[in-house]
Amino acid sequence: MSQVKKLLRDLIALPSVNPAFAPATDPRTGEQRVADYLAAVAGSNGLAVEFQEVFPNRANLLARMSPSGRPRHRILLAPHTDTVGGESPALFQPRERDGRLHGRGACDTKGSVAAMLAALMELARSARRPRQTEIVFVGLVDEENGQGGSRALVAKGFKAGLAIVGEPTRLKVVTAHKGDLWLQLETRGKAAHGSRPELGRNAVVEMAHIVDLLETAYAAALRRRRHSLLGNPTVNVGTITGGSQPNIVPDRCRISIDRRTIPGETEAGVRREIKSLLQRHALTAELLNIRNAPCPAMETNLDLPLVKQFLANVGQTEPLGARYFCDAAVLASGGIPSVVFGPGDIAQAHTSDEWLSLRQLEQGTRMLVRFLQSLP
């Protein structure tokens, strides 16, 4: 069994469900088991290891390979170690079938964790290790919820010339991805007895007009905006709650919306346009944030030397975009130029039968080794 395949099997067998997606008593939550395992493997292969605590018992794992000479550059390999949850115990047991390894996290992103760490360990054993470039592997916590790991890393002032963020991209280099803004809208009415609805003001009815407006006129307006790699921004009404029982006119109703942004759009701008839209249609709602931390869109400069070198090294001539949000934007906002790369297909992420092609896993490891060996 190859080293990278064994790594992935072991990682799947170590549950690391983000605590946001499971009860506090669930023994499968938290990334620390994975971080401890990776620290042991990296340390035994000659890498310098340290932990960066982000939350209690949840730490980023940093494994460094120093250059043979004086360091002048730094490359960051940055997959995340948390996964979403799953009810079936079988999801957390690695199963190989038809050239695929199945299990929670196989694709998102324990495959990237395995490929990136295996590539770095192979480089550490190689005579062709860079002379002037430090390479740091960082297993980041909390990507699936609040990106706490990447936010903590940049808050500490960590810098690099390039971050390769591990996500399932089918081994294509992604240089742009959408941002993600979560908002709540709340309408307020006046409660009344259900037998005399004319004495009240129905907050659900007001919200129904707003939902219709967002999903029709507003969505159509967004489709007229275009980004060459990411297409158009989108809006989705994801939840709605209102009222307490059938015989009371509801005095409150709340929706949550997911607004995917493209480069050039800002949170303040989105809030302004939604408020303006409601005003033009004589609708009233309070606009609230669900998230405090920003999740902006990302677009990395293709003319940066390390970005050009990575694209050329993997044989890619055109940039690609992704519609999801990930740690790359957080790192880029912190001053680290970032791209996204890894084995697997995002279509498999979070599914009930998550899997990763073992051929892609091996190929991705070789591609990373080749790029790292090309560094000065």
C-alpha positions as CSV (number, residue, x, y, z in Angstrom):
1,M,0.0,0.0,0.0
2,S,1.4,3.4,-0.9
3,Q,2.1,5.9,1.8
4,V,-0.6,8.4,0.6
5,K,-3.3,5.7,0.4
6,K,-2.5,4.5,3.9
7,L,-2.6,8.1,5.1
8,L,-6.1,8.6,3.6
9,R,-7.4,5.3,5.0
10,D,-6.1,6.3,8.5
11,L,-7.6,9.8,8.2
12,I,-11.1,8.5,7.3
13,A,-11.0,6.2,10.3
14,L,-10.3,9.2,12.6
15,P,-13.6,11.1,12.7
16,S,-13.3,14.9,12.7
17,V,-16.8,16.2,12.4
18,N,-17.1,19.9,12.9
19,P,-18.8,20.4,16.3
20,A,-21.2,22.8,14.6
21,F,-22.9,19.9,12.9
22,A,-23.3,17.4,15.8
23,P,-24.4,17.3,19.4
24,A,-21.8,18.2,22.0
25,T,-21.8,14.6,23.3
26,D,-21.0,13.1,19.9
27,P,-17.6,11.3,20.2
28,R,-16.9,11.9,16.5
29,T,-16.6,15.7,16.8
30,G,-13.4,17.8,16.8
31,E,-10.2,17.7,14.7
32,Q,-7.7,17.0,17.5
33,R,-7.4,13.3,16.8
34,V,-6.5,14.0,13.2
35,A,-4.0,16.8,14.2
36,D,-2.3,14.5,16.7
37,Y,-2.0,11.7,14.1
38,L,-0.6,14.1,11.5
39,A,1.9,15.5,14.0
40,A,3.2,12.0,14.7
41,V,3.5,11.1,11.1
42,A,5.1,14.4,10.1
43,G,7.5,14.3,13.0
44,S,8.6,10.8,12.3
45,N,9.5,11.9,8.8
46,G,11.8,14.7,9.9
47,L,9.4,17.7,9.7
48,A,9.2,20.3,12.5
49,V,5.8,20.2,14.1
50,E,3.8,22.7,16.1
51,F,0.2,23.2,17.1
52,Q,-1.7,26.5,17.0
53,E,-4.8,26.4,19.2
54,V,-7.8,27.9,17.6
55,F,-10.6,26.7,20.0
56,P,-10.3,24.5,23.1
57,N,-9.0,21.1,22.0
58,R,-9.1,22.2,18.3
59,A,-5.7,23.2,16.9
60,N,-4.2,23.9,13.5
61,L,-1.3,21.5,12.8
62,L,1.8,23.1,11.2
63,A,4.5,20.9,9.8
64,R,7.5,22.7,8.3
65,M,10.3,21.7,5.9
66,S,13.2,24.1,6.1
67,P,15.2,24.7,3.0
68,S,18.8,23.5,2.7
69,G,20.0,27.1,2.6
70,R,18.9,30.5,3.7
71,P,15.1,30.8,3.4
72,R,13.9,33.6,1.1
73,H,10.4,32.2,0.1
74,R,7.6,30.3,1.7
75,I,4.9,28.1,0.2
76,L,1.8,27.1,2.2
77,L,0.0,23.8,1.7
78,A,-3.4,24.4,3.4
79,P,-6.1,21.7,3.4
80,H,-8.7,21.5,6.2
81,T,-9.1,18.7,8.7
82,D,-12.8,19.0,9.7
83,T,-15.7,17.4,7.9
84,V,-19.5,17.6,7.9
85,G,-21.4,15.0,9.9
86,G,-23.3,11.9,8.9
87,E,-25.6,9.5,10.7
88,S,-24.4,6.2,9.3
89,P,-21.4,4.7,11.2
90,A,-20.3,3.1,7.9
91,L,-19.4,6.6,6.7
92,F,-16.5,6.7,9.1
93,Q,-15.1,3.4,8.0
94,P,-12.7,3.5,5.0
95,R,-13.9,1.1,2.3
96,E,-12.1,0.5,-1.0
97,R,-14.1,-0.5,-4.1
98,D,-13.5,-0.2,-7.9
99,G,-10.4,2.0,-7.5
100,R,-12.2,4.4,-5.1
101,L,-11.8,4.9,-1.4
102,H,-15.1,5.6,0.3
103,G,-15.8,7.4,3.6
104,R,-16.5,10.7,5.2
105,G,-13.9,13.3,4.3
106,A,-12.4,11.2,1.6
107,C,-13.1,13.9,-0.9
108,D,-13.6,17.0,1.3
109,T,-10.7,17.3,2.2
110,K,-8.8,14.4,3.7
111,G,-7.7,13.4,0.2
112,S,-5.9,16.8,0.0
113,V,-4.5,16.4,3.5
114,A,-3.0,13.0,2.5
115,A,-1.7,14.2,-0.8
116,M,-0.1,17.4,0.5
117,L,1.5,15.8,3.5
118,A,2.7,12.8,1.5
119,A,4.2,15.2,-1.1
120,L,6.0,17.2,1.6
121,M,7.4,14.1,3.3
122,E,8.6,12.7,0.0
123,L,10.3,16.0,-0.7
124,A,12.0,15.9,2.7
125,R,13.5,12.6,1.9
126,S,14.6,13.8,-1.6
127,A,18.0,15.1,-2.6
128,R,16.1,17.8,-4.7
129,R,14.7,19.7,-1.8
130,P,14.5,23.5,-2.3
131,R,17.5,25.5,-1.2
132,Q,15.7,28.8,-0.5
133,T,12.0,28.0,0.0
134,E,10.4,27.0,3.3
135,I,7.3,24.8,2.8
136,V,4.7,24.7,5.5
137,F,1.8,22.2,5.7
138,V,-1.1,23.5,7.7
139,G,-4.0,21.3,8.6
140,L,-6.7,23.9,9.2
141,V,-9.7,23.5,11.6
142,D,-13.3,24.7,11.2
143,E,-13.4,25.4,7.4
144,E,-16.8,23.8,7.1
145,N,-18.4,26.3,9.5
146,G,-16.6,29.6,10.3
147,Q,-13.1,29.2,8.8
148,G,-11.7,29.7,12.3
149,G,-8.4,27.9,11.5
150,S,-7.5,30.1,8.5
151,R,-8.7,33.3,10.3
152,A,-6.5,32.4,13.3
153,L,-3.5,31.8,11.0
154,V,-3.7,35.2,9.3
155,A,-4.5,36.9,12.6
156,K,-1.1,35.7,13.8
157,G,0.6,37.5,10.9
158,F,1.5,34.3,9.0
159,K,2.8,35.2,5.5
160,A,3.7,33.2,2.4
161,G,4.3,33.8,-1.3
162,L,1.6,31.3,-2.3
163,A,-1.0,29.2,-0.5
164,I,-2.3,26.1,-2.2
165,V,-5.6,25.5,-0.5
166,G,-6.7,21.8,-0.5
167,E,-10.2,21.3,-1.9
168,P,-11.6,18.8,-4.5
169,T,-10.9,20.5,-7.8
170,R,-10.3,17.4,-9.9
171,L,-6.6,18.4,-9.9
172,K,-7.3,21.7,-11.7
173,V,-5.9,25.0,-10.3
174,V,-8.7,27.3,-9.3
175,T,-7.7,31.0,-9.1
176,A,-11.1,32.5,-8.3
177,H,-14.1,31.6,-6.2
178,K,-17.3,33.2,-5.1
179,G,-18.0,34.9,-1.8
180,D,-20.8,33.9,0.6
181,L,-22.9,36.3,2.5
182,W,-25.6,35.1,4.9
183,L,-28.4,37.5,5.9
184,Q,-31.6,37.5,7.7
185,L,-34.7,39.6,7.0
186,E,-37.4,40.0,9.6
187,T,-40.9,41.5,9.1
188,R,-43.0,42.7,11.9
189,G,-46.8,42.9,12.1
190,K,-49.4,43.0,14.7
191,A,-50.8,40.0,16.5
192,A,-54.6,39.4,16.6
193,H,-57.0,36.6,17.2
194,G,-57.5,34.3,14.2
195,S,-61.2,35.0,14.2
196,R,-60.6,38.7,13.7
197,P,-57.6,38.9,11.3
198,E,-58.6,42.3,10.2
199,L,-57.5,43.6,13.6
200,G,-53.9,42.5,13.0
201,R,-51.2,42.8,10.4
202,N,-49.8,39.6,9.1
203,A,-46.0,39.5,9.1
204,V,-46.0,36.3,7.0
205,V,-47.9,37.9,4.2
206,E,-45.4,40.8,4.1
207,M,-42.6,38.3,4.0
208,A,-44.2,36.3,1.2
209,H,-44.0,39.3,-1.0
210,I,-40.4,39.8,-0.1
211,V,-39.5,36.1,-0.8
212,D,-41.3,36.4,-4.2
213,L,-39.3,39.6,-5.0
214,L,-36.0,38.1,-4.0
215,E,-36.5,34.8,-6.0
216,T,-37.8,36.6,-9.1
217,A,-36.9,40.2,-9.9
218,Y,-33.8,40.3,-7.7
219,A,-32.5,36.9,-9.0
220,A,-33.1,38.0,-12.6
221,A,-31.2,41.2,-12.0
222,L,-28.2,39.2,-10.6
223,R,-28.2,37.0,-13.7
224,R,-27.4,40.1,-15.7
225,R,-24.1,40.4,-13.9
226,R,-21.2,38.3,-15.2
227,H,-17.7,37.3,-14.2
228,S,-15.6,35.5,-16.7
229,L,-14.7,32.6,-14.4
230,L,-17.6,32.6,-11.9
231,G,-20.7,33.4,-13.9
232,N,-23.4,35.4,-12.1
233,P,-24.0,36.1,-8.4
234,T,-27.0,34.3,-6.9
235,V,-29.5,34.5,-4.1
236,N,-31.3,31.7,-2.3
237,V,-34.0,31.9,0.4
238,G,-32.9,29.0,2.6
239,T,-35.2,29.1,5.7
240,I,-38.4,30.8,6.8
241,T,-40.1,30.9,10.2
242,G,-43.1,32.8,11.4
243,G,-46.1,32.6,13.7
244,S,-46.8,30.5,16.6
245,Q,-50.1,28.7,15.9
246,P,-52.9,28.8,13.3
247,N,-55.4,30.9,15.3
248,I,-53.0,33.9,15.9
249,V,-52.2,36.5,13.3
250,P,-48.3,36.3,13.2
251,D,-46.5,39.4,14.3
252,R,-43.1,38.3,13.2
253,C,-41.6,36.3,10.3
254,R,-37.9,35.7,9.5
255,I,-36.1,34.3,6.5
256,S,-32.4,33.5,6.0
257,I,-30.8,34.1,2.6
258,D,-27.6,32.9,1.0
259,R,-26.1,35.5,-1.3
260,R,-23.2,34.3,-3.4
261,T,-21.0,37.2,-4.5
262,I,-18.5,37.7,-7.3
263,P,-15.3,39.9,-7.2
264,G,-16.2,43.6,-7.1
265,E,-19.2,43.0,-4.9
266,T,-19.1,44.0,-1.2
267,E,-21.1,43.1,1.8
268,A,-22.1,46.8,2.3
269,G,-23.1,47.0,-1.4
270,V,-25.3,43.9,-1.2
271,R,-27.0,45.2,1.9
272,R,-27.7,48.6,0.2
273,E,-29.2,47.0,-2.9
274,I,-31.5,44.8,-0.9
275,K,-32.7,47.7,1.2
276,S,-33.2,49.8,-1.9
277,L,-35.1,46.9,-3.6
278,L,-37.5,46.7,-0.6
279,Q,-38.0,50.4,-0.5
280,R,-38.9,50.6,-4.2
281,H,-41.6,48.0,-3.7
282,A,-42.9,49.6,-0.4
283,L,-41.9,46.6,1.7
284,T,-40.4,46.8,5.1
285,A,-38.0,44.4,6.9
286,E,-35.1,44.6,9.2
287,L,-31.9,43.3,7.7
288,L,-29.6,41.3,10.0
289,N,-26.3,39.6,9.6
290,I,-26.0,35.9,10.4
291,R,-22.2,35.8,10.2
292,N,-19.9,38.3,11.7
293,A,-16.8,37.3,9.8
294,P,-16.5,38.3,6.2
295,C,-16.6,35.7,3.4
296,P,-15.5,37.7,0.3
297,A,-15.1,36.5,-3.2
298,M,-11.5,35.8,-4.3
299,E,-9.6,36.3,-7.5
300,T,-5.9,35.8,-7.6
301,N,-3.6,37.7,-10.0
302,L,-2.5,35.3,-12.7
303,D,0.7,37.3,-13.3
304,L,2.2,36.5,-9.9
305,P,5.3,34.4,-10.6
306,L,4.5,31.5,-8.3
307,V,0.9,31.3,-9.6
308,K,2.2,31.2,-13.2
309,Q,4.8,28.6,-12.2
310,F,2.2,26.3,-10.5
311,L,-0.2,26.6,-13.5
312,A,2.7,25.7,-15.9
313,N,3.9,22.9,-13.7
314,V,0.6,21.1,-13.6
315,G,0.1,21.7,-17.4
316,Q,-2.8,24.1,-17.1
317,T,-3.1,26.9,-19.6
318,E,-6.4,28.6,-18.6
319,P,-7.6,29.7,-15.1
320,L,-10.7,28.2,-13.6
321,G,-13.2,29.4,-11.0
322,A,-15.3,27.7,-8.4
323,R,-18.8,28.6,-7.1
324,Y,-18.2,27.6,-3.5
325,F,-16.4,29.5,-0.7
326,C,-13.3,28.2,1.1
327,D,-10.3,29.1,3.2
328,A,-8.5,30.5,0.1
329,A,-10.4,33.8,0.3
330,V,-9.6,34.2,4.0
331,L,-5.9,33.6,3.4
332,A,-5.9,36.0,0.4
333,S,-7.6,38.7,2.4
334,G,-4.8,38.2,4.9
335,G,-2.2,39.0,2.3
336,I,-1.3,35.5,1.1
337,P,-1.9,34.9,-2.7
338,S,-4.0,31.8,-2.9
339,V,-5.1,29.1,-5.3
340,V,-7.3,26.0,-4.8
341,F,-6.2,22.5,-5.8
342,G,-6.8,18.9,-4.8
343,P,-8.0,15.5,-5.8
344,G,-11.7,14.7,-6.0
345,D,-14.8,16.3,-7.3
346,I,-16.9,18.8,-5.3
347,A,-20.0,16.9,-6.5
348,Q,-18.9,14.1,-4.1
349,A,-18.5,16.4,-1.1
350,H,-21.0,16.1,1.8
351,T,-22.8,13.1,0.1
352,S,-24.0,10.0,1.8
353,D,-21.5,7.9,-0.1
354,E,-18.4,10.2,-0.3
355,W,-15.5,8.8,-2.2
356,L,-12.2,9.6,-3.9
357,S,-10.5,8.1,-6.9
358,L,-7.2,6.5,-5.7
359,R,-5.7,7.2,-9.1
360,Q,-6.4,10.9,-8.7
361,L,-4.9,10.8,-5.1
362,E,-1.7,9.3,-6.4
363,Q,-1.6,11.6,-9.4
364,G,-2.2,14.7,-7.3
365,T,0.7,13.7,-4.9
366,R,3.0,13.4,-7.9
367,M,2.0,16.8,-9.2
368,L,2.6,18.5,-5.9
369,V,6.0,16.8,-5.6
370,R,7.0,18.0,-9.0
371,F,6.0,21.6,-8.3
372,L,7.7,21.7,-4.9
373,Q,10.9,20.2,-6.4
374,S,10.9,23.1,-9.0
375,L,11.1,25.8,-6.3
376,P,14.4,27.6,-5.8
